[in-house]
Amino acid sequence: MVTDTKSGKLSWRDRDLASLIERLAPGDILVTPELSRLSRSLQDVFSFLAETARRQIIVRVIKGNFVIDGSLQSTVLVTAFGLAAEIEREFISQRTKEALARKKREGQTLGRPVGSKNTKTKLSGHEETINNYLKLGLSASAVAKLVKVHPETIRRYARSVPQTSSPAVLPLPTFEPTQKTATIRLRLEVENNSSFVRGRKRARQGIENFHLAQYEMQKLSDDEYELVIPYDDDADLDEQVHELLSDISIEADNRHCFIDADVREKGTERSW
């Protein structure tokens, strides 16, 4: 199995797909989840499939459960599904921009106001307890389990708050069962709303620093990340992922950009 982590906007010749088909022999079967994973351009999909047909490589697409073997029927299917996938991506981008524009017309302020910070955080009301546990020598991970937040949240708090006062005498903490964690792959495209703006780079920096870093972010490529999300149950994980995507979209909009993203849980078929 080959995992191609490069952007789908690149030609298949500049990605791992090129080296993959070099290793395949006539009659071999290449399996892909869907046509849009081959490329985000319909023309590039056709180019790739023409090359596999020339090499007599059979392509099987899981979504739709059809086989591309060079026959007339498979060629018609490729045209139809490829065009539908390209149209769907355009609709997603358009719907995102329209939804954000509607919220602006309704007077809703998107994102964090310039120059302001939230006065209430996940740690509000727990500051004294956290300070004392840290002074007692508990690790960030141990404190995080007690207050049910991510360890990185505690580490940032510890760096930002000077420890001066002596700790109160506290009973030894009783640890609760460790939260479950999900390792997810986020593919994120950030694009300018028009050719007259240049906010894409800063939008991505803001997304990485303010929204992804708290989930032990690992940057796999320019457009793909691996995150670790602690959660209590499936409903909690769904809520966290949807909130993360919403926050990312708002961060991009503040820089006059829009996003195209998908999230998949590593090792499972779950996606958002």
C-alpha positions as CSV (number, residue, x, y, z in Angstrom):
1,M,0.0,0.0,0.0
2,V,1.3,3.5,-0.9
3,T,0.2,6.7,0.9
4,D,0.7,9.7,-1.2
5,T,0.9,12.8,1.1
6,K,1.5,15.4,-1.6
7,S,-1.1,17.8,-2.7
8,G,-3.7,16.6,-5.2
9,K,-3.1,19.8,-7.1
10,L,0.2,18.6,-8.3
11,S,0.4,16.5,-11.5
12,W,0.5,12.7,-10.8
13,R,3.9,12.7,-12.5
14,D,5.3,14.9,-9.6
15,R,3.8,12.6,-6.9
16,D,4.4,9.1,-5.6
17,L,1.9,7.8,-8.2
18,A,4.5,8.1,-10.8
19,S,7.0,5.8,-9.1
20,L,4.1,3.4,-8.1
21,I,3.0,2.6,-11.7
22,E,6.7,2.2,-12.7
23,R,6.7,-0.8,-10.3
24,L,3.5,-2.3,-11.6
25,A,3.4,-5.0,-14.4
26,P,0.8,-5.5,-17.0
27,G,-2.3,-7.1,-15.4
28,D,-1.6,-5.7,-12.0
29,I,-4.5,-4.0,-10.2
30,L,-4.2,-0.5,-8.7
31,V,-6.8,0.2,-6.0
32,T,-7.8,3.8,-5.1
33,P,-10.6,5.0,-2.7
34,E,-12.0,7.3,-5.3
35,L,-11.1,9.1,-8.5
36,S,-10.6,12.4,-6.9
37,R,-7.6,10.9,-4.9
38,L,-5.7,10.5,-8.2
39,S,-5.8,14.2,-9.0
40,R,-8.0,17.2,-8.4
41,S,-7.9,18.0,-12.1
42,L,-10.1,16.0,-14.5
43,Q,-7.5,16.4,-17.3
44,D,-4.8,15.0,-15.0
45,V,-7.1,12.0,-14.1
46,F,-7.5,11.2,-17.8
47,S,-3.7,11.5,-18.3
48,F,-3.0,9.1,-15.4
49,L,-5.6,6.6,-16.6
50,A,-4.3,6.8,-20.2
51,E,-0.9,5.9,-18.8
52,T,-2.2,2.9,-16.9
53,A,-4.1,1.8,-19.9
54,R,-1.0,2.0,-22.0
55,R,0.8,-0.2,-19.5
56,Q,-2.2,-2.5,-19.3
57,I,-2.7,-1.8,-15.5
58,I,-6.2,-2.3,-14.2
59,V,-7.5,0.4,-11.9
60,R,-10.2,-0.4,-9.3
61,V,-12.2,2.4,-7.6
62,I,-13.7,1.5,-4.3
63,K,-16.2,4.4,-4.2
64,G,-18.7,3.3,-6.8
65,N,-17.2,-0.2,-7.0
66,F,-16.1,-0.1,-10.7
67,V,-13.1,-1.2,-12.6
68,I,-11.2,0.7,-15.3
69,D,-9.7,-1.7,-17.7
70,G,-9.6,0.3,-21.0
71,S,-13.0,-0.8,-22.2
72,L,-15.5,1.7,-23.7
73,Q,-17.8,1.3,-20.7
74,S,-15.1,2.1,-18.2
75,T,-14.1,5.1,-20.2
76,V,-17.6,6.5,-20.0
77,L,-17.7,5.9,-16.3
78,V,-14.4,7.7,-15.7
79,T,-15.7,10.7,-17.6
80,A,-19.0,10.9,-15.7
81,F,-17.5,10.3,-12.2
82,G,-14.5,12.5,-12.8
83,L,-16.6,15.4,-13.9
84,A,-19.0,14.9,-11.0
85,A,-16.1,14.9,-8.5
86,E,-14.7,18.1,-10.0
87,I,-18.1,19.8,-9.9
88,E,-18.6,18.7,-6.3
89,R,-15.3,20.3,-5.2
90,E,-16.3,23.6,-6.8
91,F,-19.7,23.5,-5.1
92,I,-18.0,22.9,-1.7
93,S,-15.8,25.9,-2.2
94,Q,-18.7,28.0,-3.3
95,R,-20.9,26.9,-0.4
96,T,-18.2,27.8,2.1
97,K,-17.8,31.3,0.7
98,E,-21.5,31.9,0.5
99,A,-22.1,30.7,4.1
100,L,-19.4,33.0,5.4
101,A,-20.7,35.9,3.3
102,R,-24.3,35.3,4.7
103,K,-23.0,35.4,8.3
104,K,-21.3,38.7,7.6
105,R,-24.5,40.2,6.1
106,E,-26.4,39.1,9.2
107,G,-24.0,41.1,11.3
108,Q,-22.1,38.2,12.8
109,T,-18.5,38.8,13.6
110,L,-16.4,36.0,12.3
111,G,-13.4,34.9,14.3
112,R,-11.6,36.6,17.1
113,P,-11.8,40.4,17.1
114,V,-8.5,42.1,16.1
115,G,-6.3,42.7,19.1
116,S,-8.5,40.8,21.6
117,K,-8.2,37.5,23.5
118,N,-10.8,35.3,25.1
119,T,-11.2,36.1,28.8
120,K,-12.5,32.6,29.6
121,T,-10.6,29.4,28.7
122,K,-10.7,25.7,29.5
123,L,-8.5,26.4,32.5
124,S,-10.7,29.2,34.0
125,G,-11.4,28.4,37.6
126,H,-8.6,25.8,37.9
127,E,-5.6,28.2,37.9
128,E,-4.8,27.9,41.6
129,T,-5.1,24.1,41.6
130,I,-3.0,23.8,38.5
131,N,-0.3,26.1,39.9
132,N,-0.1,24.0,43.1
133,Y,0.1,20.7,41.3
134,L,2.9,22.0,39.0
135,K,4.8,23.2,42.1
136,L,4.4,19.8,43.6
137,G,6.3,18.4,40.6
138,L,3.5,16.8,38.7
139,S,4.1,16.5,35.0
140,A,2.0,18.4,32.5
141,S,0.5,15.1,31.3
142,A,-0.6,14.2,34.9
143,V,-2.1,17.6,35.5
144,A,-3.9,17.5,32.1
145,K,-5.6,14.2,33.2
146,L,-6.9,15.8,36.3
147,V,-8.5,18.8,34.6
148,K,-9.4,16.9,31.4
149,V,-7.5,19.0,28.9
150,H,-4.7,18.3,26.5
151,P,-1.1,18.2,28.0
152,E,0.0,20.9,25.5
153,T,-2.6,23.3,27.1
154,I,-1.0,22.8,30.5
155,R,2.5,23.3,29.0
156,R,1.5,26.6,27.4
157,Y,-0.2,27.7,30.6
158,A,3.0,26.9,32.6
159,R,5.1,28.9,30.3
160,S,2.8,32.0,30.5
161,V,2.2,32.1,34.2
162,P,5.1,32.9,36.6
163,Q,5.2,30.5,39.6
164,T,5.9,32.7,42.7
165,S,3.6,31.8,45.6
166,S,4.2,28.8,47.7
167,P,2.0,25.8,47.0
168,A,-0.9,24.9,49.3
169,V,-0.9,21.5,50.9
170,L,-3.0,19.3,48.6
171,P,-4.0,15.7,48.9
172,L,-2.4,13.3,46.5
173,P,-4.4,13.4,43.3
174,T,-6.6,10.4,42.3
175,F,-6.1,9.8,38.6
176,E,-9.0,9.1,36.4
177,P,-8.8,6.6,33.5
178,T,-6.8,8.0,30.5
179,Q,-8.9,9.5,27.8
180,K,-9.0,7.8,24.4
181,T,-7.1,9.4,21.6
182,A,-7.7,9.5,17.9
183,T,-4.9,10.0,15.4
184,I,-6.3,11.8,12.4
185,R,-5.0,13.0,9.1
186,L,-6.0,16.5,8.0
187,R,-5.7,17.5,4.3
188,L,-6.0,21.2,4.2
189,E,-6.0,23.5,1.1
190,V,-6.0,27.3,1.8
191,E,-6.7,29.5,-1.2
192,N,-7.1,33.3,-1.6
193,N,-10.6,34.5,-2.3
194,S,-9.4,36.4,-5.4
195,S,-6.2,37.3,-7.2
196,F,-6.2,40.7,-5.4
197,V,-5.4,39.3,-2.0
198,R,-2.3,37.7,-0.6
199,G,-3.4,36.2,2.8
200,R,-3.0,32.5,2.1
201,K,0.5,32.2,3.8
202,R,-0.5,34.1,7.0
203,A,-3.8,32.2,7.1
204,R,-2.1,28.9,7.2
205,Q,0.4,30.1,9.8
206,G,-2.5,31.2,12.0
207,I,-4.3,27.9,11.6
208,E,-1.1,26.0,12.5
209,N,-0.2,28.1,15.5
210,F,-3.6,28.7,17.0
211,H,-5.7,25.7,16.1
212,L,-3.5,22.7,15.1
213,A,-0.5,23.0,17.5
214,Q,-2.6,22.0,20.5
215,Y,-3.2,18.6,19.0
216,E,0.5,17.5,18.8
217,M,0.6,18.6,15.2
218,Q,3.0,16.9,12.8
219,K,3.2,18.4,9.4
220,L,3.5,15.6,6.9
221,S,3.6,17.8,3.8
222,D,2.6,21.3,2.7
223,D,-1.1,20.4,2.8
224,E,-1.3,17.4,5.2
225,Y,-1.1,17.1,9.0
226,E,-1.3,14.4,11.6
227,L,-3.1,15.3,14.8
228,V,-3.8,13.5,18.1
229,I,-7.2,14.4,19.6
230,P,-8.2,13.1,23.1
231,Y,-11.9,12.4,23.5
232,D,-14.4,10.7,25.7
233,D,-16.7,9.1,23.2
234,D,-17.6,9.2,19.5
235,A,-20.0,12.1,19.9
236,D,-17.3,14.1,21.7
237,L,-14.8,13.3,18.9
238,D,-17.3,14.4,16.2
239,E,-18.0,17.6,18.0
240,Q,-14.3,18.4,18.4
241,V,-13.5,17.7,14.7
242,H,-16.4,19.8,13.5
243,E,-15.5,22.7,15.8
244,L,-11.9,22.5,14.6
245,L,-12.9,22.7,11.0
246,S,-15.2,25.6,11.8
247,D,-12.4,27.5,13.6
248,I,-10.0,26.8,10.7
249,S,-12.6,28.2,8.2
250,I,-13.1,31.3,10.2
251,E,-9.3,31.8,10.6
252,A,-8.9,31.6,6.8
253,D,-11.8,34.0,6.2
254,N,-10.2,36.6,8.5
255,R,-7.3,36.6,5.9
256,H,-9.7,36.8,3.0
257,C,-9.2,33.1,2.1
258,F,-11.2,29.9,2.0
259,I,-10.4,26.3,2.7
260,D,-11.0,22.9,1.3
261,A,-10.4,20.2,3.9
262,D,-11.1,16.6,4.7
263,V,-10.3,14.6,7.9
264,R,-9.7,10.9,8.2
265,E,-9.0,8.8,11.3
266,K,-5.8,6.9,10.9
267,G,-6.3,3.1,10.8
268,T,-10.0,3.3,10.3
269,E,-12.6,4.1,7.6
270,R,-13.9,7.1,9.6
271,S,-13.9,10.5,8.0
272,W,-15.4,13.9,8.3
